[in-house]
């Protein structure tokens, strides 16, 4: 049985007394087949018996009630076994792109095409319209905005490889030898660079100096790396901590962030990190707008109203500064001003508040409204993800429609100091809409006229994301005021 569990390709099956789906049957047969192949002919009868119980709930092998009890226990066991093997071991060893190493994810999957994204949303609306749409939980390996940053590396593989090789050369004198091999190993060093890039605090964006902010980050970073080394069970583990190796790795990290002396690594690292942070902000806002407008029910994890640059638990369970968030809600600054000071997180909170209020005012639209992909045309069409949500009857009240527009693949769209806004960036790129109807951006309050198409440069003239409603909608005008 242990071999079968080890070969299980999913967390669990859902066999009941009344039903076994074709998908569950395939999973069980696949796992038993691989386990039996490894076990050899001598154990073939045992695997046949196990298959008869798991698929046939006993048959002639066991009384039906006993078989069902066994299947229930088996299904309760495969989940934690998979979690320990995949999430708590493999995900701490395989660092090709660590933003993919997420609970419920698959590191082999490097994203979706825009067409596939739309297809999945339409399928969710048809089959699971009330499912939760979550980007952060108590169990995520990295904060939602850490992942939004790191995902950018898939858009610039050559530049990323060049930076990593340069950093590794600059830091070779900081490695130590432990048990005849370098500490950190090449794999652990690669994890360190991705972790620094994704989680670098915005408080250190422009002013990296010795002090409480840097020391607090360093302690968080070291705690994460010790956990990562022990979960990986390659150079250390919880049951047998390798203290010399762990000290060498934490010493390496402390040396990287020693800003008390001139440091060539930080001089090389920080400009690239600042570009990733700025582009990650755009990715993060796009992710937020999509979560709040696609089919499903958005789930907001505590503290993620501002930028979520946390690491795995317990880092993502630190106390939340609710007083600061309440004060930010009372800030009546125009949303464009919040974008200009984006590192403080208020722009993310404002967009979250506006769209939650819009969802509350248009419950039926977001719960059941049709989902229609919108295909962009023009020079930057490949950088646009757009869709329309509309009331089920296609008509309804004037406000029963929204058009959502966000940029994608932003690394190839703008330079370091640019935002993906305005006609200079978007040129002639446009999306088709119903002719003769003006639209209002619920985020900014801007009115956009329509003559059968909407130019992306006009939609995204001040903000890098947009959610449009008909200008005559009854619940408009949320963008320019506080969402408190």
VMD Tcl script that draws the C-alpha trace (Angstrom):
set ca {
  {0.00 0.00 0.00}
  {2.85 2.41 0.77}
  {4.20 1.99 -2.77}
  {0.78 2.80 -4.19}
  {0.51 5.95 -2.09}
  {4.00 6.98 -3.21}
  {2.89 6.74 -6.85}
  {-0.34 8.71 -6.30}
  {-0.33 11.63 -8.80}
  {-3.00 13.66 -6.93}
  {-3.76 14.50 -3.32}
  {-6.74 12.18 -3.04}
  {-9.67 10.52 -4.77}
  {-13.34 10.91 -3.83}
  {-14.72 7.38 -4.01}
  {-18.00 6.93 -2.13}
  {-20.44 4.12 -1.55}
  {-22.48 5.39 -4.49}
  {-19.93 6.53 -7.03}
  {-16.44 6.31 -8.45}
  {-15.73 8.70 -11.30}
  {-13.76 7.75 -14.38}
  {-11.07 10.24 -13.33}
  {-10.69 8.64 -9.89}
  {-10.66 5.15 -11.41}
  {-7.86 6.22 -13.76}
  {-5.81 7.69 -10.89}
  {-6.08 4.51 -8.81}
  {-5.32 2.21 -11.73}
  {-2.32 4.32 -12.70}
  {-0.86 4.34 -9.18}
  {-1.41 0.61 -8.64}
  {0.00 -0.22 -12.05}
  {3.24 1.67 -11.37}
  {3.55 0.29 -7.86}
  {2.93 -3.26 -9.10}
  {5.53 -2.81 -11.81}
  {8.10 -1.82 -9.23}
  {7.09 -4.66 -6.91}
  {7.46 -7.47 -9.41}
  {5.39 -10.55 -10.15}
  {5.60 -11.91 -6.61}
  {3.33 -9.12 -5.33}
  {0.92 -9.02 -8.28}
  {-1.89 -10.68 -6.31}
  {-1.58 -8.15 -3.48}
  {-1.90 -5.23 -5.87}
  {-4.85 -6.89 -7.58}
  {-6.56 -7.18 -4.19}
  {-5.81 -3.55 -3.37}
  {-7.25 -2.47 -6.71}
  {-10.38 -4.53 -6.15}
  {-10.95 -2.82 -2.80}
  {-10.18 0.75 -3.92}
  {-12.08 0.58 -7.20}
  {-14.69 -2.06 -6.58}
  {-15.16 -1.28 -2.87}
  {-14.45 -4.86 -1.95}
  {-16.26 -7.16 -4.29}
  {-15.65 -10.70 -3.15}
  {-12.45 -9.69 -1.33}
  {-13.99 -7.89 1.65}
  {-17.41 -7.19 3.09}
  {-18.69 -3.94 1.56}
  {-18.78 -1.97 4.84}
  {-15.19 -2.97 5.66}
  {-14.07 -2.05 2.16}
  {-15.71 1.38 2.36}
  {-14.08 2.04 5.73}
  {-10.70 1.11 4.25}
  {-11.23 3.35 1.20}
  {-12.18 6.26 3.46}
  {-9.03 5.86 5.55}
  {-6.90 5.44 2.43}
  {-8.26 8.68 0.96}
  {-7.56 10.50 4.22}
  {-3.94 9.30 4.12}
  {-2.95 10.09 0.53}
  {-3.51 13.85 0.97}
  {-1.01 14.49 3.78}
  {1.43 12.03 2.22}
  {1.31 13.97 -1.05}
  {1.62 17.27 0.81}
  {4.72 16.12 2.69}
  {6.36 14.75 -0.42}
  {5.46 17.53 -2.84}
  {4.88 20.79 -0.96}
  {7.23 20.15 1.94}
  {10.05 18.42 0.10}
  {10.07 18.75 -3.68}
  {9.00 22.40 -3.66}
  {12.04 23.17 -1.49}
  {14.40 21.36 -3.85}
  {13.24 22.37 -7.32}
  {14.05 26.05 -7.88}
  {13.70 26.56 -11.61}
  {11.15 29.33 -10.97}
  {10.00 29.28 -7.37}
  {6.85 31.35 -7.95}
  {5.44 28.17 -9.53}
  {6.10 26.11 -6.38}
  {2.73 26.90 -4.87}
  {0.19 24.79 -3.03}
  {-2.09 23.32 -5.67}
  {0.29 24.34 -8.45}
  {2.53 22.45 -10.83}
  {6.11 23.74 -11.36}
  {6.09 22.24 -14.86}
  {3.35 24.67 -15.94}
  {4.77 28.04 -17.01}
  {1.49 29.90 -17.37}
  {-1.36 29.91 -19.85}
  {-2.10 31.53 -23.16}
  {-4.71 34.29 -23.08}
  {-7.10 32.00 -24.96}
  {-6.63 29.22 -22.39}
  {-7.19 31.71 -19.54}
  {-10.50 32.75 -21.08}
  {-11.52 29.13 -21.63}
  {-10.89 28.28 -17.98}
  {-12.95 31.24 -16.81}
  {-15.88 30.26 -19.00}
  {-15.66 26.70 -17.71}
  {-15.59 27.94 -14.10}
  {-18.66 30.09 -14.73}
  {-20.51 27.10 -16.19}
  {-19.52 24.53 -13.58}
  {-18.30 26.24 -10.39}
  {-19.52 29.85 -10.37}
  {-19.25 30.12 -6.57}
  {-15.74 28.69 -6.19}
  {-13.21 30.74 -4.22}
  {-10.58 32.65 -6.18}
  {-7.60 32.95 -3.84}
  {-4.13 34.39 -4.40}
  {-2.95 34.18 -0.78}
  {-3.80 31.98 2.20}
  {-2.20 30.98 5.50}
  {-0.53 28.15 3.58}
  {0.96 29.88 0.53}
  {4.69 29.44 0.06}
  {5.20 33.05 -1.03}
  {3.06 36.18 -0.90}
  {0.94 37.04 -3.92}
  {3.12 40.03 -4.82}
  {6.34 38.04 -4.40}
  {5.00 35.71 -7.07}
  {3.87 38.65 -9.21}
  {7.47 39.86 -9.20}
  {9.13 36.51 -9.82}
  {6.79 35.61 -12.67}
  {8.48 38.39 -14.63}
  {11.66 36.32 -14.84}
  {9.91 34.03 -17.32}
  {9.66 37.05 -19.64}
  {13.39 37.84 -19.54}
  {15.27 34.53 -19.27}
  {18.48 35.74 -20.94}
  {18.77 38.85 -18.77}
  {17.96 36.84 -15.66}
  {20.60 34.21 -16.45}
  {23.17 36.95 -17.00}
  {22.43 38.58 -13.65}
  {22.59 35.29 -11.76}
  {25.95 34.34 -13.27}
  {27.37 37.77 -12.44}
  {26.10 37.65 -8.86}
  {27.51 34.16 -8.39}
  {30.95 35.36 -9.55}
  {30.83 38.38 -7.25}
  {29.89 36.21 -4.26}
  {32.18 33.22 -4.71}
  {34.53 34.39 -1.96}
  {31.60 34.30 0.49}
  {30.96 30.59 0.04}
  {32.41 28.14 2.54}
  {33.30 24.47 2.30}
  {31.26 22.16 4.52}
  {31.71 18.39 4.32}
  {33.70 18.77 1.13}
  {31.20 20.83 -0.83}
  {30.31 24.51 -1.21}
  {27.89 26.12 1.21}
  {25.50 27.27 -0.07}
  {25.18 24.73 -2.86}
  {24.49 26.13 -6.32}
  {20.84 25.16 -5.92}
  {20.48 26.89 -2.54}
  {22.29 29.97 -3.83}
  {19.84 30.16 -6.73}
  {16.97 30.03 -4.23}
  {18.58 32.89 -2.27}
  {18.73 35.16 -5.32}
  {15.10 34.52 -6.26}
  {14.01 35.06 -2.67}
  {15.87 38.38 -2.45}
  {14.42 39.54 -5.74}
  {10.85 38.64 -4.87}
  {10.67 39.69 -1.22}
  {12.97 42.75 -1.08}
  {11.05 45.23 1.11}
  {9.69 48.43 -0.36}
  {10.96 50.20 2.77}
  {14.46 49.50 1.37}
  {13.58 50.53 -2.18}
  {15.60 53.75 -2.27}
  {17.45 53.78 1.04}
  {19.47 50.68 1.90}
  {21.37 51.37 5.10}
  {22.05 49.61 8.38}
  {19.08 49.92 10.68}
  {15.90 48.27 11.98}
  {14.27 47.81 8.55}
  {17.25 45.97 7.10}
  {17.80 43.90 10.23}
  {14.13 42.88 10.40}
  {14.25 41.75 6.78}
  {17.48 39.86 7.34}
  {16.00 37.93 10.25}
  {12.90 37.05 8.23}
  {15.05 35.94 5.32}
  {17.29 33.75 7.47}
  {14.31 32.11 9.17}
  {12.87 31.28 5.75}
  {16.14 29.83 4.46}
  {16.64 27.64 7.53}
  {13.12 26.28 7.06}
  {13.73 25.77 3.33}
  {16.97 23.84 3.95}
  {15.34 21.59 6.52}
  {12.24 20.95 4.44}
  {14.38 20.05 1.42}
  {16.20 17.40 3.51}
  {19.25 17.53 1.22}
  {21.83 19.44 3.28}
  {19.92 19.63 6.57}
  {16.61 18.49 8.05}
  {14.32 18.98 11.02}
  {15.24 15.60 12.47}
  {19.00 16.07 11.99}
  {19.88 19.76 11.57}
  {23.25 20.29 9.90}
  {24.38 23.26 11.96}
  {27.71 23.86 10.13}
  {25.95 24.03 6.77}
  {23.16 26.23 8.07}
  {25.67 28.62 9.68}
  {27.60 28.85 6.41}
  {24.43 29.68 4.45}
  {23.16 32.25 6.93}
  {26.64 33.78 7.06}
  {26.60 34.00 3.27}
  {23.30 35.86 3.36}
  {24.46 38.23 6.08}
  {27.52 39.03 3.99}
  {25.31 39.76 0.95}
  {23.37 42.36 2.92}
  {26.31 43.90 4.72}
  {25.75 47.48 3.58}
  {28.18 48.89 6.13}
  {30.94 48.62 3.53}
  {31.18 49.10 -0.21}
  {29.59 46.07 -1.83}
  {29.71 45.14 -5.50}
  {26.88 42.61 -5.18}
  {24.31 45.11 -3.92}
  {25.47 47.63 -6.54}
  {24.74 45.00 -9.20}
  {21.59 43.61 -7.58}
  {19.60 46.70 -6.63}
  {19.02 48.28 -10.09}
  {17.63 45.00 -11.43}
  {15.57 44.47 -8.29}
  {14.06 47.95 -8.61}
  {12.98 47.21 -12.17}
  {11.41 43.93 -11.09}
  {9.65 45.67 -8.17}
  {8.16 48.35 -10.45}
  {6.99 45.82 -13.03}
  {5.81 43.55 -10.23}
  {3.57 46.37 -9.00}
  {1.85 46.37 -12.40}
  {1.55 42.58 -12.35}
  {0.16 42.75 -8.82}
  {-2.54 45.27 -9.73}
  {-3.50 43.24 -12.80}
  {-3.73 40.10 -10.65}
  {-5.94 41.94 -8.15}
  {-8.34 43.29 -10.79}
  {-8.67 39.87 -12.40}
  {-9.34 38.17 -9.08}
  {-12.17 40.59 -8.37}
  {-13.84 40.41 -11.77}
  {-13.50 36.90 -13.21}
  {-16.09 34.22 -12.37}
  {-15.85 33.04 -8.78}
  {-15.80 34.58 -5.33}
  {-12.61 36.54 -4.49}
  {-10.93 35.58 -1.23}
  {-8.86 38.31 0.47}
  {-6.28 37.05 2.98}
  {-5.59 39.28 5.97}
  {-2.89 41.87 5.36}
  {-2.87 41.59 1.59}
  {-4.75 44.88 1.18}
  {-1.23 46.34 0.86}
  {1.65 44.70 -1.00}
  {2.08 41.09 0.12}
  {5.83 40.41 0.17}
  {5.66 37.71 2.82}
  {7.34 34.33 2.71}
  {6.08 30.96 3.90}
  {4.55 30.55 7.37}
  {5.13 31.80 9.97}
  {6.18 34.87 7.95}
  {2.75 35.19 6.33}
  {1.05 35.01 9.72}
  {2.71 38.06 11.28}
  {0.40 40.58 13.00}
  {-1.34 42.89 10.55}
  {-1.13 46.65 11.05}
  {-4.86 47.31 10.84}
  {-4.50 50.84 12.20}
  {-2.36 51.78 9.22}
  {-4.88 50.25 6.85}
  {-7.76 52.12 8.48}
  {-5.84 55.37 8.17}
  {-5.17 54.66 4.51}
  {-8.88 54.05 3.87}
  {-9.58 57.55 5.12}
  {-7.08 59.06 2.68}
  {-9.06 61.07 0.14}
  {-6.18 61.57 -2.31}
  {-7.05 61.03 -6.00}
  {-6.20 57.57 -7.23}
  {-3.60 58.97 -9.62}
  {-1.70 60.40 -6.67}
  {-1.76 56.99 -5.00}
  {-0.23 55.47 -8.12}
  {2.58 58.01 -7.90}
  {3.41 56.81 -4.39}
  {2.71 53.16 -5.09}
  {5.31 51.66 -2.68}
  {3.08 52.52 0.32}
  {0.42 50.05 -0.90}
  {-2.49 52.49 -0.81}
  {-3.11 52.13 -4.56}
  {-3.70 48.40 -4.13}
  {-6.05 48.96 -1.20}
  {-7.98 51.65 -3.10}
  {-8.55 49.41 -6.13}
  {-9.56 46.54 -3.86}
  {-12.11 48.72 -2.06}
  {-13.58 50.18 -5.25}
  {-14.09 46.80 -6.86}
  {-15.52 45.19 -3.75}
  {-18.09 47.98 -3.57}
  {-18.80 47.58 -7.28}
  {-19.35 43.85 -6.79}
  {-21.77 44.59 -3.96}
  {-23.72 46.97 -6.20}
  {-23.84 44.43 -9.08}
  {-24.18 41.08 -7.35}
  {-26.01 39.28 -10.15}
  {-23.56 40.51 -12.76}
  {-20.52 39.15 -10.97}
  {-22.23 35.97 -9.76}
  {-23.90 34.90 -12.99}
  {-23.06 37.39 -15.73}
  {-21.85 36.04 -19.05}
  {-18.11 36.05 -19.72}
  {-17.05 37.19 -23.19}
  {-13.37 37.39 -24.21}
  {-12.37 40.53 -26.08}
  {-9.57 40.19 -28.63}
  {-7.33 43.20 -29.07}
  {-5.98 44.44 -32.38}
  {-3.03 46.67 -33.16}
  {0.68 46.94 -32.41}
  {0.51 45.82 -28.77}
  {-2.39 43.37 -29.00}
  {-0.33 40.56 -27.47}
  {0.03 42.60 -24.28}
  {-3.71 43.01 -23.63}
  {-6.01 40.75 -21.64}
  {-9.61 41.96 -21.85}
  {-13.09 40.55 -21.33}
  {-16.67 41.65 -20.77}
  {-19.07 40.52 -18.06}
  {-22.73 41.09 -18.97}
  {-26.13 40.31 -17.43}
  {-27.51 36.94 -18.40}
  {-30.16 38.32 -20.72}
  {-27.60 40.44 -22.57}
  {-29.56 43.58 -21.77}
  {-30.76 44.28 -18.23}
  {-30.08 47.57 -16.46}
  {-27.60 50.00 -17.91}
  {-25.05 49.07 -15.24}
  {-25.22 45.33 -15.84}
  {-21.96 45.15 -17.77}
  {-18.27 45.67 -17.17}
  {-15.25 45.57 -19.45}
  {-11.97 44.63 -17.77}
  {-8.60 45.50 -19.30}
  {-5.18 44.61 -17.86}
  {-1.69 44.47 -19.38}
  {0.22 41.19 -19.67}
  {3.88 40.41 -20.37}
  {4.79 43.88 -19.17}
  {8.56 43.32 -19.20}
  {8.52 43.56 -22.99}
  {6.10 46.47 -22.97}
  {7.78 49.27 -21.00}
  {11.21 50.35 -19.84}
  {12.33 50.64 -16.22}
  {10.84 54.05 -15.45}
  {7.68 53.74 -17.54}
  {4.11 52.74 -16.79}
  {1.99 50.93 -19.41}
  {-0.30 53.93 -19.85}
  {-1.15 56.28 -22.71}
  {-1.08 56.14 -26.49}
  {2.72 56.39 -26.66}
  {2.93 52.91 -25.15}
  {-0.21 51.37 -26.65}
  {-0.16 53.05 -30.09}
  {-3.11 51.85 -32.17}
  {-4.06 48.90 -29.93}
  {-7.85 48.64 -29.41}
  {-10.67 46.29 -28.43}
  {-14.13 45.98 -30.06}
  {-17.21 47.13 -28.12}
  {-20.80 48.09 -28.84}
  {-20.87 51.26 -30.89}
  {-22.14 54.59 -29.66}
  {-21.97 53.92 -25.94}
  {-19.69 55.88 -23.57}
  {-17.97 54.00 -20.75}
  {-16.77 55.08 -17.32}
  {-13.74 53.63 -15.59}
  {-14.97 52.74 -12.12}
  {-11.41 53.05 -10.81}
  {-10.55 56.55 -12.03}
  {-13.96 57.99 -13.02}
  {-12.69 58.78 -16.54}
  {-15.23 58.74 -19.40}
  {-14.21 57.01 -22.63}
  {-16.24 57.49 -25.80}
  {-16.89 54.52 -28.04}
  {-17.41 54.25 -31.78}
  {-17.29 50.48 -32.06}
  {-13.78 50.21 -30.59}
  {-12.01 51.40 -27.47}
  {-8.39 52.44 -27.77}
  {-6.26 50.88 -25.04}
  {-4.20 54.06 -24.75}
  {-7.38 55.93 -23.78}
  {-8.65 53.22 -21.45}
  {-5.26 53.01 -19.73}
  {-4.48 56.71 -19.90}
  {-3.78 57.23 -16.20}
  {-3.84 53.81 -14.54}
  {-2.28 50.54 -15.78}
  {-5.56 48.64 -15.20}
  {-9.22 49.43 -15.90}
  {-12.74 48.24 -15.15}
  {-15.30 50.01 -17.33}
  {-19.05 50.27 -16.86}
  {-21.59 52.02 -19.08}
  {-21.40 55.74 -18.34}
  {-25.13 55.85 -17.56}
  {-24.81 53.14 -14.89}
  {-26.57 53.99 -11.65}
  {-23.71 52.96 -9.35}
  {-20.80 54.84 -10.88}
  {-18.43 57.49 -9.66}
  {-16.43 55.43 -7.16}
  {-12.95 56.12 -8.45}
  {-12.06 59.58 -7.24}
  {-13.10 59.16 -3.61}
  {-11.95 57.12 -0.67}
  {-13.28 53.57 -0.55}
  {-13.56 53.59 3.24}
}
mol new
graphics top color blue
foreach p $ca { graphics top sphere $p radius 0.5 }
foreach p [lrange $ca 0 end-1] q [lrange $ca 1 end] { graphics top cylinder $p $q radius 0.2 }
display resetview
